[in-house]
Amino acid sequence: MPLPANLVMGSAFVALGVTLLAGFLYVAVWSKALAPSDNWFLLAVQNDRYYCLLVPLTVPVIIVAVYLHWLSMKMFKHA
């Protein structure tokens, strides 16, 4: 019995999301706690400060975007 296409695509999106979340957590949190590496790429990731600040700074932007979306839906509904 073959799996439905929706189930396969949904599982692929969930797997991709989990992989991206794990990668981001490594870059933002775990790499800072590890000892300095000899690999140039891992050392660059450990010394990077951009992604540590990216998520905390996007939270206020997301709050404003959600509010504006809610406001626009209220205006559309009552217009």
MODELLER restraints for C-alpha pairs under 7 A, 6 or more apart:
rsr = mdl.restraints
at = mdl.atoms
rsr.add(forms.Gaussian(group=physical.xy_distance, feature=features.Distance(at['CA:27:A'], at['CA:45:A']), mean=6.20, stdev=0.5))
rsr.add(forms.Gaussian(group=physical.xy_distance, feature=features.Distance(at['CA:28:A'], at['CA:51:A']), mean=5.75, stdev=0.5))
rsr.add(forms.Gaussian(group=physical.xy_distance, feature=features.Distance(at['CA:28:A'], at['CA:52:A']), mean=4.97, stdev=0.5))
rsr.add(forms.Gaussian(group=physical.xy_distance, feature=features.Distance(at['CA:31:A'], at['CA:46:A']), mean=5.27, stdev=0.5))
rsr.add(forms.Gaussian(group=physical.xy_distance, feature=features.Distance(at['CA:32:A'], at['CA:46:A']), mean=5.45, stdev=0.5))
rsr.add(forms.Gaussian(group=physical.xy_distance, feature=features.Distance(at['CA:36:A'], at['CA:43:A']), mean=6.43, stdev=0.5))
rsr.add(forms.Gaussian(group=physical.xy_distance, feature=features.Distance(at['CA:37:A'], at['CA:43:A']), mean=5.53, stdev=0.5))
